[in-house]
Amino acid sequence: MRSTYTSVPVATLASGAEVRIPIHEVRGQAGDGPTLGLTACLHGDEQVGTEILYRFLGGVDPGQLRGRLLVVPVANPLAYAAITRNTPLDMHNLNRVFPGGGEGFFSHQLAEALVAHVLSKLDYLVDFHAGGAYATVDYLFLENAEPLSRAFGAPVLFRPPGGYGYGGSTAAYTVGKGVPTVTVELGGGAIDQAPYVRRGVAGIHNILRTIGMLPGEPAAPPRQTVLRTLTTLRPRAGGMLVPEVTALNVRVPKGAVLGRVLSPYSFEELEVVRAPYDPSLTVLVRVTPCRINPGDYGYMIGDLATAETA
Ligand SMILES: [Zn+2]
């Protein structure tokens, strides 16, 4: 057997349904070693991470593995079912309420259970995020494990000013415990996810090789750009976004039109989204025309003038 599956209870809903956290455990047969956690779908509209973990688990060979894997393919089952970023029951962002407990909303209870059953047991964490239902993204968020993050193989990384990024995230908890943490932002959008799934699985394997949990030399990372400035462009007008730049990891000049927000009713142009930096690097894009609301993640654009390039 490759892995054992269990699920742990979080709470019973008013409907009587029980919310449980799914956990696959793979015990390596090649020797003792650390425990590495793989988590996905903290945000329920970032579902490609779940497929990455499914494909990875289907191919991992416990006979080659040292140590142990704890794999949580859906960390927020209610948000997964509803395809929403936030937990529908209380509209909290699960990835801003760690270590949980605290105010005691359902999301806080879920975070507390994830800490108790998964995050507190880890020596390493790789947490998968994505662009959501309509946006596609491709970068790694540097936390406290730069060589490991580089080993994932993404072409673009982001070094947030002041260390790890978001208070209340999984990473804030594990980094606070001194656990090397890799936060992946990969895929998403209403397009074929197969290339991102392949890269995700390969990235996990390369991280496992880098820390000696799988045999073999890790592949050297590609040429990588490390951004120091990464801006989210959130439109002020909602409607139908018609993208003009659809490629990731391409440079565009300042002022270039990235996309246009139109009224889906009158087809009037409500807003033009333009590249803010000279030169700009596309990190999150909309590949296909799609609904957008004011304040949504429209685009994420890096400033290449302040970037480090390896
Ligand atoms: Zn996310």
Residues whose N, C-alpha, C, O or C-beta is under 5 A from the ligand:
A	BS01	ZN	H43 E46 H129 A130
